[in-house]
Amino acid sequence: MSSPEHAPSDARPTAAIADADTVTTGEIETLFRTLESALAAKDAAAFDQPFTEDIIFITPAGAVFRGWDELHGYHRKRLGDSPDARAHFEILALRLLTPEHAVVNVEQKLHTPEFSVANRGTWVLIKRNGTWWACSVHNTNIAGSVEV
């Protein structure tokens, strides 16, 4: 006999309220294209523009940055010292939790003259005054993706 909370007739909820429409999808894709362009230009200010003041950002290596100033200091140093790089973000899933809250799963491929690597990330986005902002990002390397 199954318990009431596991009764077969109970519908399992979904996280998303609806599929993202083409306008929302386009806005969020634009955010990732902006990141790609900023990385190629080694422009830390442009790269960090879409992050909230209270961002929590976890790198693929597990470093945690709390707040925009801390994250921007990291990116300013990394982009300034890094070889030329190209990145591409592919949206794997985009779920709207509310009209102004989205969870986006992405795969990022990063190419430099010395190596290529891929990671996957979960991005929590909020929409404020018509603009999408990243407030939490967690990345993890894809095992075996490093190519030298």
N, C-alpha and C positions, 0 to 999 in steps of 0.2 A: 504494500500500500504506500503510495507516495504522499509526502507531506504537502500541506496547502501551498507553500511557497514554491514547490516544484511540480505542481499539478500540470499535466500535459495541456490543459485548456488555457493556461495563462499565456498571454502573448509576451514575448520577450521584447523589451523596448529597444529602440534604436537611439543612437546619440544624435544623429542629424535630424533637424526639423524639416529639411527639404534639400533637394539637390541645388547646388549653386547655379544661378542663372548665368547666361553668357556675359552679362555686364560684370557681375561679381567675379566670375572666373577670370575675365580679362584684367580686372583691376589687380587681382592677386598674382596673375602671371606677370604683369608689369612690374610688381614689386621684385620678383625674382630676376627679371631681365635687367632691372636697375642694379641689383647686386652684381650680376655678371659683368656689366659695363664698368662699374666702379672698381671691381677687382682687376680687370684688365688695365685700367688707368692707374692702378695703385693709389686710389683716392679713398683714404680711410673715412674722411668726413662724409663723402657720398655713400660709401658702403654702410656706414652706421646710421645714416639718416632715418631708415625705417624702424629703428628700435626705440622702444619706450624708455623713459627716464629710469624705470624700475625693472629693466630687462634682467632676466636670468638666462645666461647663455652658457651651455656646456659644449665644449669642443669635442671632436672625435677622440682626442687623447684623454678626455675626462676632466680637463681643467674647468673650473666654474668661475664665471665672471658675474658679479652682482652689481647692477646699475650701469647706466650708459657711460659714465666717466671711466669706470674700470674697463669696460669692454672696448671703448674707443682708444684708451691708452694701449691696450693689447694689439688692436688692429693697426694703429698708427705705427707701432714698432714692427709688427710682422710684415705689413705691406711695404714699409720702407726698406726692410732688410731682405725682402724676398726676391727670387728671380721672377722674370715675367711669367704670368700665369693666366690661364683661361679657365673659366668654370662654366658648367651648364647645370642648371637645376631642372629636373623633370618632376612635375607634380604627379605623385603616385595616387593620392587620394585627397580630396578636399571636401570637408564636411562642415556645414553650417550648424552650429549649436543654437545660435539665435541669429537674427539678421546682422548683428554686429560682432559676433564671435565665431571664429573658424579654427578648426584643427586641420593642418595641412601636413601630409606626409610627403617628403621629397627625397629624391636621390640626386646627389651632387657629384659630378665628375670634375676633377681638378687636373689640369695638365700644365706642367712646367717643362722647360727644356731638359731637366734632370730626371723627372719622374711623373707618373700619373697615379692617381688614387681616387677611390670612390667612397662616399659615405652616405648614409641615410639619416634623415632627421625628421623630428616631429616639431612643428612650429605652431605655436598658439598665437593667433592674430586677433586683434580687436579693431573695430572701425570707429574712429572718432572724427567728427566734423568732415565726413566724406573721404577720409584717408585710412588705409589699412596700416596697422602698426604691429610689429612683432613684440610680444611681451614675454615669451618664454620659448627657448630653442634648446633642443637636446639632439646632439649628433652622435653617431657611432660609425666607426670605420667598418667597411665590408671586408671580412677576412679574405685574404688572397688577392685583393684588388690592386695592390701596389705593383707598378711596372716601372722598372728602371731602364 
